[in-house]
Amino acid sequence: MKNTPFDLSGRVALVTGAGTGIGRSVALALAGAGAFVGLHYRQSRTEAEAVLAEIRARQGDGRLLQADLTDEAGANRIVDELVAQTQRLDILVNNAGDPLKRTKIEDCSLAAWQAALAVNVTSAFMVTKRAIPHLKVSGHGSIINMVSLSTQTGGAGGAGPYAAAKGALLVFTRTLARELAPQVRTNTLCPGVIETRHHEIFSTPERMAQYRKETPLGRNGTADEVGQAALYLASDASAFTNGAIIDVNGGRFLR
């Protein structure tokens, strides 16, 4: 990656929810370009350890960071611990999230609604707020927020609270893009149907096959393809990209 716009040598990245799925692929992509990567996880310690081992096997490096990001102290701590070790933070990827319980809005309890917001948007707010001072002095500050195709389609099948939270995260991106520029760029990745454990849990094999038929490219996406898009937004290759929403969905929503 040396001497290319994608070279992240000397930079430090924090990826939340880095143990599995898209977070894992993002962490591997950034580490592969030379970044030191803070790997946040909440419960997936074994998986996060495997990601760190893979990074180190490829001559990269990183650090495990455990926290429940719905707790302000935990959100602050992962930033503080990473910066204490590396003395800098250049890239933040707010990937952690969870659809939690599926429920129609008319049946949704206040507790379920608040939980969806806490996990999917308030956690990102708290991590980002703590990270901003370090990103501002980086010289290469980049925030990447991971949203969902449900921000375009609505929360079908009882995913309304999750979709609403991801919609809030999308607007949060645009706000940061205005407030933090020019020191920090903030962008959004919006994956379509990606073949990860998330979709295996919430979709049937028949529905996944239907998604493939509905996508112009004739297939669902991979987590590594989202990771490469994150690498673009984290790097100097996207130096004039700010406030963007990049769909990684195979053309699913072409009109």
Residue pairs with C-beta under 8 A, 6 or more apart in sequence:
1 7
1 8
1 9
1 32
1 33
1 34
2 9
2 34
5 235
5 236
5 237
5 239
6 33
6 231
6 232
6 235
6 236
6 237
7 33
7 34
7 235
7 236
8 30
8 33
8 34
8 35
8 90
8 91
8 231
8 234
8 235
9 33
9 34
9 35
10 34
11 34
11 35
11 36
11 88
11 90
11 91
11 138
11 140
12 35
12 36
12 37
12 38
12 82
12 83
12 86
12 88
12 89
12 90
12 91
13 27
13 30
13 31
13 35
13 36
13 37
13 38
13 89
13 90
13 91
13 92
13 93
13 234
14 37
14 38
14 40
14 65
14 78
14 79
14 82
14 89
14 91
14 92
14 93
14 127
14 131
15 23
15 26
15 27
15 30
15 37
15 38
15 39
15 40
15 93
15 95
16 23
16 40
16 69
16 78
16 93
16 94
16 95
16 96
16 123
16 124
16 127
17 23
17 40
17 41
17 42
17 95
17 96
17 97
18 24
18 26
18 27
18 37
18 39
18 40
18 41
18 48
18 51
18 95
19 39
19 41
19 44
19 45
19 47
19 48
19 51
20 44
20 47
20 196
20 197
21 194
21 196
21 197
21 198
21 223
22 95
22 146
22 191
22 194
22 196
22 223
22 226
22 227
23 93
23 95
23 96
24 47
24 51
24 223
25 222
25 223
25 224
25 226
25 227
26 93
26 95
26 226
26 227
26 230
26 231
27 37
27 39
27 51
27 55
27 62
27 227
28 51
28 54
28 55
28 224
28 227
29 224
29 227
29 228
29 230
29 231
30 37
30 91
30 93
30 230
30 231
30 234
31 37
31 55
31 58
31 60
31 61
31 62
32 58
32 60
33 231
33 234
33 235
34 60
35 60
35 90
35 91
35 234
36 60
36 61
36 62
36 63
36 86
37 55
37 60
37 61
37 62
37 63
38 62
38 63
38 65
38 78
38 81
38 82
39 48
39 51
39 52
39 62
39 63
39 64
39 65
40 48
40 65
40 66
40 67
40 69
40 78
40 96
41 47
41 48
41 64
41 65
41 66
42 66
42 67
42 68
42 69
42 96
45 64
45 66
48 64
49 64
51 62
52 62
52 63
52 64
55 61
55 62
56 62
63 81
63 82
63 85
65 77
65 78
65 81
65 82
66 78
67 74
67 75
67 77
67 78
68 74
69 75
69 78
69 96
69 119
69 123
69 124
69 126
69 127
70 118
70 119
70 122
70 123
72 126
75 123
75 126
75 127
75 130
76 126
76 130
78 127
79 89
79 127
79 130
79 131
79 134
80 130
82 89
83 89
83 134
88 134
88 137
88 138
89 131
89 134
89 135
89 138
90 135
90 138
90 139
90 140
90 141
90 142
91 140
91 141
91 142
91 143
91 144
91 234
92 127
92 128
92 131
92 135
92 142
92 143
92 144
93 143
93 144
93 146
93 230
93 234
94 123
94 124
94 127
94 128
94 143
94 144
94 145
94 146
94 169
95 146
96 119
96 123
96 124
97 119
97 120
97 146
97 148
97 162
97 165
97 166
98 119
98 120
98 162
99 116
99 159
99 162
99 198
99 202
100 112
100 115
100 116
100 119
100 161
100 162
101 112
101 115
102 157
102 158
102 159
102 202
103 109
103 112
103 158
103 160
103 161
104 158
104 160
105 160
105 161
108 160
108 161
112 161
113 161
115 161
116 161
116 162
116 164
116 165
117 161
117 164
117 165
117 168
119 165
120 162
120 165
120 166
120 169
121 165
121 166
121 168
121 169
121 172
124 145
124 169
124 172
125 172
128 143
128 172
128 176
131 143
132 180
132 184
135 141
135 142
135 143
135 180
135 183
135 184
136 180
136 183
136 184
137 183
138 183
138 184
140 236
141 180
141 183
141 184
141 185
142 184
142 185
142 186
142 187
142 233
142 234
142 235
142 238
143 173
143 176
143 180
143 184
143 185
143 186
143 187
144 186
144 187
144 188
144 189
144 230
144 233
144 234
145 169
145 170
145 172
145 173
145 186
145 187
145 188
145 189
146 188
146 189
146 191
147 166
147 167
147 169
147 170
147 173
147 188
147 189
147 190
147 245
148 162
148 163
148 166
148 190
148 191
149 190
149 191
149 192
149 193
149 249
149 252
149 253
150 156
150 159
150 162
150 163
150 166
151 163
151 166
151 167
151 170
151 190
152 190
152 253
153 163
153 253
154 160
154 163
155 161
155 162
155 163
155 164
157 202
159 202
169 188
170 188
170 190
170 245
173 186
173 187
173 188
173 243
173 245
174 243
176 184
176 186
177 185
177 186
177 187
177 242
177 243
178 243
180 186
181 242
185 233
185 238
185 239
185 241
185 242
186 242
186 243
187 233
187 238
187 241
187 242
187 243
187 244
187 245
187 246
188 244
188 245
188 246
189 226
189 229
189 230
189 233
189 246
189 248
190 245
190 246
190 247
190 248
190 249
191 221
191 226
191 248
191 249
192 215
192 220
192 221
192 247
192 248
192 249
192 250
192 252
192 253
193 199
193 203
193 208
193 211
193 215
193 220
193 221
193 249
193 252
194 220
194 221
194 222
194 223
194 225
194 226
194 248
195 208
195 220
195 221
195 222
195 223
196 223
199 208
199 220
203 211
208 220
211 220
211 252
212 218
212 219
212 220
214 252
215 249
215 250
215 251
215 252
216 250
216 251
216 252
216 254
217 250
217 251
218 250
219 250
220 250
221 248
221 249
221 250
225 248
226 248
229 246
229 248
232 238
233 241
233 244
233 246
247 253
